[in-house]
């Protein structure tokens, strides 16, 4: 007569537990890798958008004409329009201001370094900074009043805080002999 091997049947639950643990570890590693890749990809996407804009702005400043915002009937300053396509995990992109200087999620207004900077942050990563020379690169938020764009009286930078497509126009303006880049938001959204 043959003997039945009872130890083999006792090993089945142990093998099942080990298999489930290995599958869980592999799944965790794949999810972590995908998340890291998506953050890196999103940062590269925003950086590329900013590099394209930077090229347009350097060209505009080197050969552009400034509009005096205090003069009522002056012609427009030199403009460049750029359509951004931001990833969904963009927390903010800010022209001229660090909207979250304490890194606590509470946005502040105002200016940083006289507005000659761009800050952006992707969810799951650190804040990134692009510095510009102060001469010519003073970003200001525009405000549409009486059929013309003027500098927002609070002299704030411009903050964009969501993913998706948006179109911004950058115009060379002058106020009290100071030169600025005025930002118009012209995609039908509130300023």
trRosetta pair geometry for C-beta under 8 A, 3 or more apart (Angstrom, degrees):
i j d omega theta_ij theta_ji phi_ij phi_ji
5 8 4.7 56 114 -2 112 112
5 9 7.8 148 106 -7 72 84
6 9 6.1 -58 -161 37 47 108
6 10 6.6 45 147 -20 73 108
7 10 5.5 -57 -151 37 40 114
7 11 6.5 43 152 -27 69 104
8 11 5.8 -55 -153 28 33 113
8 12 7.6 50 150 -36 60 91
9 12 6.0 -28 -160 0 42 117
10 13 7.4 -51 -175 29 43 99
10 14 7.4 32 140 -6 66 114
11 14 5.4 -64 -155 45 49 114
11 15 5.8 49 150 -23 80 106
12 15 5.9 -56 -144 38 28 109
12 16 6.4 32 156 -22 63 106
13 16 5.4 -53 -147 34 34 116
13 17 6.4 35 155 -20 66 103
14 17 5.9 -52 -150 34 31 110
14 18 6.5 29 153 -16 64 107
15 18 5.7 -54 -145 39 33 111
15 19 6.2 35 154 -21 66 107
16 19 5.8 -55 -146 36 28 111
16 20 6.4 27 156 -17 64 106
17 20 5.9 -55 -147 37 29 110
17 21 6.4 30 154 -19 63 107
18 21 5.7 -56 -148 37 31 112
18 22 6.4 30 155 -18 65 106
19 22 5.8 -55 -147 36 31 109
19 23 6.3 29 155 -17 65 107
20 23 5.8 -55 -146 39 31 111
20 24 6.3 34 154 -22 65 107
21 24 5.7 -54 -146 35 30 113
21 25 6.4 30 156 -19 64 105
22 25 5.8 -53 -148 35 31 110
22 26 6.4 29 155 -15 65 107
23 26 5.9 -56 -146 39 30 110
23 27 6.2 32 155 -20 65 109
24 27 5.7 -55 -145 38 29 112
24 28 6.3 32 155 -21 64 105
25 28 5.7 -53 -148 35 30 112
25 29 6.4 29 154 -18 63 106
26 29 5.8 -55 -149 36 31 111
26 30 6.4 31 153 -18 65 105
27 30 5.8 -55 -148 36 31 110
27 31 6.3 29 155 -17 66 108
28 31 5.8 -57 -147 39 30 109
28 32 6.1 28 156 -18 66 109
29 32 5.8 -54 -142 39 29 111
29 33 6.2 30 157 -19 63 109
30 33 5.8 -57 -146 39 28 112
30 34 6.3 29 155 -20 64 107
31 34 5.8 -53 -146 36 29 111
31 35 6.4 30 155 -19 64 106
32 35 5.8 -55 -148 36 30 111
32 36 6.4 28 154 -16 64 107
33 36 5.8 -55 -146 38 30 110
33 37 6.2 30 155 -19 65 109
34 37 5.7 -56 -146 38 29 112
34 38 6.3 29 156 -20 65 106
35 38 5.9 -54 -146 34 29 109
35 39 6.6 29 155 -18 62 105
35 124 6.7 -140 168 -151 100 159
36 39 5.9 -55 -151 34 31 111
36 40 6.4 27 154 -14 66 108
37 40 5.8 -57 -146 40 32 109
37 41 6.0 33 155 -20 67 109
38 41 5.6 -52 -141 39 31 114
38 42 6.2 32 157 -20 64 106
38 89 7.1 89 140 7 108 150
39 42 5.8 -55 -147 36 28 110
39 43 6.4 28 154 -18 63 106
39 89 7.2 -85 -102 108 64 150
39 122 5.7 144 -153 119 75 129
39 123 7.6 -115 -110 86 97 58
39 124 4.5 -107 -97 97 132 121
39 125 5.0 149 -180 -47 119 112
40 43 5.8 -53 -147 36 31 111
40 44 6.4 31 154 -18 63 106
41 44 5.8 -57 -151 37 30 111
41 45 6.4 34 150 -24 64 105
41 87 7.6 122 109 -90 85 151
42 45 5.5 -51 -148 32 33 115
42 46 6.6 28 156 -14 66 103
42 87 3.8 -99 -130 46 100 165
42 89 5.3 -53 -115 63 170 108
42 90 6.9 -158 178 -63 119 71
42 122 4.6 136 108 -136 121 142
43 46 6.0 -56 -148 39 32 106
43 47 6.1 32 154 -19 66 110
43 122 5.2 -107 -69 0 78 146
43 125 6.0 -52 -66 81 127 175
43 128 6.8 127 -149 -37 105 148
44 47 5.6 -55 -142 40 31 113
44 48 6.2 34 157 -21 65 105
45 48 5.9 -55 -150 34 27 111
45 49 6.6 29 151 -19 62 105
45 85 7.6 -84 175 98 116 84
45 86 7.5 131 122 -140 116 41
45 87 5.4 107 69 -37 146 108
46 49 5.6 -52 -150 35 34 114
46 50 6.4 32 152 -17 66 106
46 86 6.5 39 -94 -130 91 84
46 87 7.0 -82 -45 12 95 100
46 90 6.5 133 -81 -105 130 113
46 93 6.6 -159 -153 -90 120 121
46 120 5.2 -165 160 140 142 156
46 122 6.7 -161 0 -60 142 108
46 128 7.7 139 101 55 126 143
47 50 5.7 -56 -148 39 32 110
47 51 6.3 35 153 -22 65 105
47 128 7.3 -76 -80 149 97 161
48 51 5.6 -51 -145 34 32 113
48 52 6.5 33 156 -18 64 102
49 52 6.0 -55 -153 35 30 109
49 53 6.5 27 151 -15 64 108
49 82 7.9 122 -174 160 87 125
49 84 5.3 66 -167 -135 140 89
49 85 7.1 -164 -91 47 128 62
49 86 7.2 -51 -11 -83 170 70
50 53 5.6 -55 -147 40 34 112
50 54 6.1 41 153 -27 67 105
50 93 8.0 -157 -73 -150 108 122
50 118 5.9 172 -138 108 127 156
50 120 7.2 -137 -55 -8 137 142
50 130 5.7 179 162 -24 142 162
51 54 5.5 -48 -144 32 31 116
51 55 6.7 35 155 -20 61 101
52 55 5.9 -53 -156 31 32 112
52 56 6.8 30 149 -15 64 105
52 82 7.1 147 113 -142 104 126
53 56 5.6 -56 -152 37 36 111
53 57 6.1 32 154 -19 70 108
53 82 5.1 27 -102 -122 94 174
53 84 7.9 -8 -57 -82 128 99
53 170 7.8 111 -165 -20 102 147
54 57 5.7 -56 -144 38 30 110
54 58 6.4 33 157 -21 65 104
54 130 7.2 -112 -75 167 132 143
54 132 7.8 -161 -129 -95 102 110
55 58 6.0 -51 -147 32 29 110
55 59 6.7 26 155 -14 61 107
56 59 5.9 -62 -156 39 30 110
56 60 6.2 29 151 -21 67 110
56 80 4.5 147 159 -179 118 152
56 82 6.3 180 42 -69 162 119
56 170 7.6 123 115 47 115 134
57 60 5.4 -53 -142 37 34 113
57 61 6.1 31 159 -18 68 106
57 80 6.6 -138 -79 46 54 150
57 137 7.1 72 150 -108 134 95
57 170 6.3 -46 -98 120 96 160
57 181 6.7 -2 -142 -116 117 153
58 61 6.0 -55 -144 37 28 107
58 62 6.2 24 160 -19 63 111
59 62 6.1 -60 -145 36 26 108
59 63 6.7 -27 173 26 62 106
59 80 7.8 107 74 -80 100 142
60 63 7.3 -94 -150 56 19 72
60 64 4.6 28 172 -50 64 136
60 78 5.3 171 -162 124 90 121
60 79 7.7 -45 -137 158 134 7
60 80 4.9 -102 -65 -27 140 123
60 170 6.9 135 72 103 171 113
60 172 6.4 -173 153 -43 106 113
61 64 5.9 -42 -101 22 18 118
61 136 4.3 73 -155 -179 138 135
61 137 7.3 -45 -77 -62 155 73
61 172 7.0 150 -101 -95 58 123
61 181 7.9 -58 -76 -75 104 113
63 78 7.6 145 100 -118 66 167
64 77 6.8 52 163 170 113 89
64 78 3.1 -124 -146 40 104 151
64 172 4.6 138 132 -13 136 155
65 77 5.8 -155 100 -146 68 63
65 78 5.1 119 38 -33 65 96
65 172 6.6 150 86 80 34 132
66 77 5.0 -5 -147 -124 30 124
66 78 7.7 -42 -67 16 38 88
66 172 4.6 -97 -99 140 65 103
66 173 6.1 106 -165 -150 85 11
66 174 4.2 73 149 -33 130 109
66 179 5.7 -91 -105 -124 149 98
67 71 7.8 -129 175 56 74 107
67 74 5.2 149 -157 117 86 124
67 75 6.8 -125 -108 93 107 48
67 76 5.6 -60 -65 -164 145 29
67 77 3.5 -115 -8 -42 93 90
67 171 6.8 -19 23 159 122 115
67 172 6.9 123 8 95 75 68
67 173 5.1 -38 65 -114 83 70
67 174 6.8 -179 81 20 31 82
68 71 4.2 60 90 6 112 111
68 74 5.3 129 48 -31 84 167
68 173 7.5 123 -107 -167 13 74
68 174 5.1 -40 -96 74 59 101
68 175 7.3 125 -157 -87 60 46
69 148 8.0 162 -146 138 75 119
69 149 7.9 -79 -122 105 108 64
69 150 5.1 117 -174 -132 121 74
69 151 5.9 103 109 -7 176 91
69 173 5.0 40 -46 -176 106 126
69 174 7.0 -175 -2 70 79 44
69 175 5.0 -26 42 -78 114 99
69 182 7.6 127 -76 -67 131 148
70 175 6.2 115 -30 -131 100 76
70 176 7.6 84 -27 -47 140 62
71 74 4.2 73 95 -28 122 116
76 79 6.4 -24 153 -29 125 116
76 171 6.6 -86 -175 -144 95 129
77 171 4.8 113 69 173 105 90
77 172 3.9 -138 160 74 129 72
77 173 5.3 -142 -7 -73 152 54
77 174 7.7 144 -87 -7 137 81
77 182 7.7 110 48 26 135 115
78 171 7.1 160 82 -149 40 59
78 172 4.8 25 50 18 85 121
79 169 5.5 -5 -169 -177 118 106
79 170 6.6 150 -155 78 62 48
79 171 4.6 -22 -97 -96 87 80
79 172 7.7 -134 -70 9 45 72
80 169 7.2 163 83 -155 37 60
80 170 5.0 -11 60 58 88 101
81 167 6.3 11 -178 -178 102 103
81 168 7.3 176 -149 92 60 40
81 169 4.7 -27 -98 -101 81 80
81 170 7.7 -179 -83 18 32 69
81 186 7.5 -57 -129 50 115 134
82 167 7.2 174 89 -149 37 61
82 168 5.9 -13 61 62 84 84
82 169 8.0 155 18 -94 63 34
82 170 7.1 18 5 -5 106 109
83 165 6.2 5 177 -168 100 101
83 166 7.3 179 -152 92 61 31
83 167 4.6 -28 -99 -96 77 84
84 93 7.7 -148 -173 66 162 164
84 160 7.6 84 69 128 156 170
84 165 6.7 166 87 -147 55 50
84 166 5.4 -6 55 59 100 79
84 167 7.5 -180 16 -87 70 32
84 168 6.9 23 -9 6 110 104
85 164 7.6 -71 -147 160 54 27
85 165 5.1 -13 -103 -95 70 82
86 90 4.5 -29 167 -15 121 156
86 93 6.8 -132 -106 -16 140 136
86 160 7.5 174 -33 128 159 127
86 162 7.6 128 85 112 136 44
86 163 4.7 -142 108 -138 95 58
86 164 6.2 -3 57 41 90 33
86 165 7.6 175 19 -80 71 30
86 166 7.4 -1 3 16 112 100
87 90 5.5 132 67 -35 71 90
87 122 7.0 22 69 -126 128 112
87 163 5.3 -67 113 -127 32 125
88 163 3.9 -144 -107 57 31 166
88 164 7.4 56 -94 -47 66 68
89 122 5.5 52 114 -168 99 85
89 123 4.3 -106 -175 35 96 106
89 124 6.9 -15 171 15 138 108
89 163 6.7 42 10 -59 27 135
90 93 6.4 -24 -176 -30 128 98
90 120 7.1 -46 -150 -169 99 105
90 121 7.7 116 -164 83 58 50
90 122 6.1 -50 -103 -106 48 67
90 123 7.7 -78 -34 -11 3 84
90 160 7.9 -6 136 115 135 95
90 161 7.8 -170 122 -161 93 33
90 162 6.8 91 80 163 102 15
90 163 4.7 138 27 -78 102 77
91 121 4.4 -35 56 94 120 99
91 122 6.6 163 1 -126 91 12
91 123 5.4 127 -55 -61 101 71
91 161 6.9 -26 157 -150 44 79
92 99 5.5 -103 162 51 163 137
92 100 6.9 145 29 -7 147 115
92 107 7.3 146 -86 -104 153 118
92 119 7.2 14 106 108 105 95
92 120 6.6 -154 99 -135 58 53
92 121 5.7 27 46 39 79 94
92 159 5.8 -24 -161 -166 116 98
92 160 6.7 142 -159 79 61 50
92 161 4.6 -19 -101 -104 82 79
93 118 7.1 -5 -174 -176 82 101
93 119 7.5 174 -152 92 38 52
93 120 4.3 2 -108 -104 72 104
93 159 7.6 153 80 -156 44 51
93 160 4.7 -12 60 62 92 104
93 161 7.9 -163 25 -75 59 40
94 97 5.0 -88 165 73 125 77
94 98 6.7 142 84 -108 146 22
94 99 4.8 -178 -78 -19 152 106
94 118 6.9 162 83 -156 52 54
94 119 4.6 -3 55 58 104 94
94 120 7.1 179 18 -75 66 56
94 157 5.7 64 173 123 94 129
94 158 6.9 172 -154 88 56 48
94 159 4.5 -10 -107 -106 93 77
94 160 7.3 -168 -76 25 46 63
95 115 7.5 31 144 -167 73 87
95 118 5.6 -18 -105 -105 59 82
95 139 3.9 -123 153 167 103 160
95 157 5.3 -169 93 -175 56 97
95 158 4.4 9 49 52 108 95
95 159 7.8 -149 26 -68 64 39
95 183 5.9 123 70 -54 152 152
96 111 5.6 -46 160 -133 97 83
96 112 6.7 154 161 41 44 76
96 115 3.2 -4 -140 -144 111 79
96 116 7.2 49 -112 -23 71 23
96 117 6.5 117 -108 54 26 68
96 118 7.9 3 -25 -83 42 52
96 138 7.1 64 -113 -177 119 49
96 139 3.5 -141 -46 75 114 103
96 140 6.6 86 -65 -72 175 36
96 141 7.8 -135 56 -34 138 75
96 156 7.6 128 100 150 123 44
96 157 3.0 -172 83 -111 94 106
96 158 6.6 71 31 15 110 67
97 108 7.8 -142 172 96 118 78
97 109 6.7 -28 -159 -158 160 43
97 110 6.0 135 -129 80 118 55
97 111 5.7 -91 -86 -116 86 33
97 112 5.2 128 -131 -1 36 96
97 115 7.2 -14 -47 -109 68 69
97 117 7.9 158 -14 75 15 100
97 119 7.3 -84 96 22 44 121
97 156 6.5 -13 -48 -176 148 73
97 157 3.0 -165 -12 36 101 136
97 158 7.7 154 20 30 110 29
97 159 6.5 -62 72 -61 121 100
98 101 4.8 86 110 -79 119 80
98 108 7.9 19 96 62 67 106
98 112 4.6 72 -4 -58 89 155
98 117 7.5 -17 -51 106 84 135
98 119 5.0 99 -109 -39 66 162
98 127 7.7 56 -147 176 102 150
99 107 4.4 -14 169 -145 107 91
99 108 6.1 173 -161 50 48 58
99 109 7.5 6 -122 -86 81 41
99 119 7.0 -166 11 80 77 132
99 157 7.8 -127 -62 78 86 119
99 159 4.8 75 -71 -112 143 138
99 161 7.7 -104 102 -78 167 114
100 103 5.8 83 141 -91 104 34
100 104 6.9 -165 -166 41 97 52
100 105 6.6 16 -132 -82 130 15
100 106 6.9 130 -124 64 82 43
100 107 6.0 -53 -68 -98 80 57
100 108 7.3 145 -86 14 31 84
100 121 7.3 -45 47 4 134 152
100 127 7.2 -159 75 -87 107 137
101 108 6.4 -32 9 34 101 135
101 112 7.8 164 -83 -90 113 126
102 106 7.1 2 57 52 118 100
103 127 6.9 -122 -96 -21 103 127
107 159 6.7 119 -163 168 134 167
107 161 7.4 -59 -80 -83 151 148
109 154 6.7 5 142 141 137 138
109 156 4.9 -38 -176 -126 108 125
109 157 7.7 -174 -160 40 66 75
109 159 7.8 -113 -106 -10 73 131
110 156 6.5 -40 -58 -119 11 77
110 157 7.5 5 94 6 34 94
111 114 6.2 27 150 -125 133 17
111 115 4.8 -54 -147 -57 115 81
111 155 6.4 -38 -38 134 126 94
111 156 6.9 -158 -58 -136 76 33
111 157 5.7 128 -109 -37 63 96
112 115 7.3 109 56 -78 53 33
112 117 5.6 -59 96 51 108 136
112 119 7.5 47 45 -27 154 125
112 157 7.1 -20 18 -32 83 147
113 116 5.3 -85 120 50 104 88
113 117 5.3 78 55 -20 125 123
113 131 7.6 -30 104 -133 167 93
113 134 7.2 -123 158 -91 93 102
114 134 5.7 43 74 -140 133 112
114 138 5.7 -55 144 -119 91 105
115 137 7.7 -163 114 132 79 63
115 138 4.4 71 80 -164 117 65
115 139 4.6 -150 173 51 104 64
115 140 6.1 -6 -149 -63 162 65
115 157 5.6 176 -122 -88 88 94
115 180 7.5 9 98 -136 151 97
116 131 7.0 38 124 -166 91 65
116 132 4.6 -129 178 72 84 93
116 133 6.8 -89 -170 106 137 21
116 134 4.6 -100 -48 -103 162 57
116 137 4.6 86 -135 100 85 98
116 138 5.9 -39 -66 -88 81 55
116 139 7.4 154 -87 3 29 83
117 129 6.3 -23 -170 -164 113 95
117 130 6.8 152 -162 80 61 55
117 131 5.6 -23 -109 -110 89 55
117 132 6.4 -158 -78 18 39 86
117 139 7.9 -106 49 20 43 120
118 129 7.3 149 81 -158 54 47
118 130 4.4 -2 56 54 101 106
118 132 7.6 67 -9 -23 87 110
118 139 7.7 85 -76 -18 77 156
119 127 6.0 -9 -168 -176 104 110
119 128 7.1 150 -157 80 53 51
119 129 5.6 -17 -102 -102 73 71
119 130 7.9 -159 -70 23 31 70
120 127 7.4 159 84 -157 30 65
120 128 5.3 -18 65 60 80 100
121 125 6.9 -172 -163 81 69 84
121 126 7.3 -95 -127 141 94 27
121 127 4.6 -41 -82 -103 109 67
121 128 6.8 166 -83 14 51 74
122 125 4.7 29 69 35 95 120
125 128 7.8 5 125 -35 119 100
132 137 3.6 -92 129 124 138 164
133 136 6.9 34 90 45 98 95
133 137 6.0 112 69 19 56 122
134 137 6.7 -117 -137 59 17 86
134 138 6.9 38 -168 -67 67 91
136 179 6.1 -21 -107 109 49 129
136 181 7.7 54 161 -42 61 103
137 181 6.5 -10 -139 -5 44 128
138 178 7.2 -40 59 162 161 104
138 179 6.9 130 31 99 115 60
138 180 4.7 -74 88 -116 102 71
138 181 6.6 156 70 15 48 76
139 157 5.7 52 101 -135 109 85
139 158 6.4 -98 158 14 117 98
139 180 7.4 108 -127 -171 9 87
139 181 5.2 -33 -100 71 57 103
139 183 6.2 26 -166 -32 95 117
140 151 4.8 -16 144 -136 146 100
140 152 6.7 -167 169 29 93 86
140 155 6.3 -57 -131 -146 110 64
140 156 7.4 101 -155 69 65 40
140 157 7.3 -90 -115 -104 32 41
140 158 7.7 78 138 -33 20 95
140 173 7.8 -80 53 58 127 123
140 180 4.8 1 3 180 122 138
140 181 7.0 155 21 74 73 50
140 182 5.5 -31 73 -105 97 60
140 183 6.9 -174 84 10 43 85
141 151 7.6 95 72 -160 53 59
141 152 4.4 1 87 -1 99 136
141 154 7.9 -1 55 68 124 95
141 156 4.7 -6 12 81 129 89
141 157 6.3 88 -37 144 96 14
141 158 4.5 144 -93 -76 83 79
141 183 5.9 -44 -118 57 41 106
141 191 7.7 132 172 173 103 97
142 149 4.5 -8 -170 -169 126 112
142 150 7.1 133 -155 66 72 28
142 151 6.9 -63 -109 -102 53 36
142 152 6.8 169 -154 -34 5 86
142 158 7.9 3 11 -80 69 126
142 171 7.5 63 -80 35 143 113
142 182 4.5 79 -77 172 107 97
142 183 5.3 -154 -3 75 98 46
142 184 4.7 -36 64 -80 154 60
142 185 7.5 -178 61 0 103 68
142 191 7.0 -88 94 -153 72 131
143 149 7.1 137 66 -154 34 62
143 150 5.6 -35 65 67 87 79
143 151 7.3 23 19 129 95 15
143 152 4.5 112 -31 -89 116 70
143 153 7.5 -31 18 -9 155 72
143 191 6.0 142 -120 130 56 145
144 147 7.8 11 -178 -112 90 13
144 148 7.4 175 -148 90 61 21
144 149 5.7 -36 -94 -93 65 66
144 184 7.5 74 -64 -136 100 98
144 191 6.2 166 8 -30 95 156
145 148 6.8 -32 71 66 62 68
145 150 5.5 -34 36 18 113 120
149 171 6.7 111 84 39 144 149
149 173 7.9 -126 106 -68 101 144
149 182 5.9 132 136 144 122 139
149 184 5.3 -66 -109 -88 151 112
151 155 6.5 17 157 -98 116 69
151 173 6.9 -170 -52 102 99 146
151 175 5.9 -69 2 -28 141 155
151 180 6.5 50 -93 79 127 164
151 182 6.3 -111 -83 -107 73 108
152 155 6.6 -178 85 -64 81 22
152 156 5.4 -37 89 31 140 92
158 168 7.7 117 140 -137 155 140
158 183 4.3 -59 -37 73 158 154
158 185 7.7 167 -155 -51 129 105
160 166 6.5 -164 -142 58 137 158
165 187 7.9 179 122 -136 80 155
166 185 7.2 -31 177 -148 116 97
166 187 5.3 -132 -150 9 66 157
166 189 7.4 -40 -130 11 110 140
167 185 7.8 121 85 -160 58 54
167 186 5.7 -60 103 73 104 83
167 187 4.6 132 37 -66 89 105
168 183 5.7 -20 -172 -164 119 95
168 184 6.7 147 -165 74 62 53
168 185 5.9 -34 -108 -101 77 58
168 186 7.2 129 -125 20 27 82
169 183 7.4 143 76 -159 50 45
169 184 4.1 -12 60 58 102 109
169 186 5.4 32 -8 -1 113 130
170 181 5.2 -7 -170 -178 103 108
170 182 7.2 146 -158 72 48 47
170 183 6.0 -18 -101 -101 69 65
170 184 7.8 -153 -67 21 24 78
171 181 7.2 144 67 -162 36 56
171 182 4.7 -27 64 62 93 101
171 184 6.5 44 -7 -14 114 112
172 179 7.0 -15 -166 -166 90 100
172 180 7.7 150 -155 81 46 46
172 181 6.5 -33 -95 -104 53 63
172 182 7.7 176 -90 16 3 87
173 179 7.6 155 87 -153 41 54
173 180 5.3 -23 69 67 88 94
173 181 7.7 132 23 -119 81 15
173 182 4.5 38 3 -21 129 123
174 177 6.7 4 -179 -116 110 20
174 178 6.8 156 -156 74 64 40
174 179 5.4 -28 -100 -98 81 62
174 180 7.2 163 -92 20 30 78
175 178 5.8 -26 69 58 68 93
175 180 6.7 -1 15 5 100 125
185 189 6.0 -61 145 68 126 97
185 191 5.5 166 45 -109 114 71
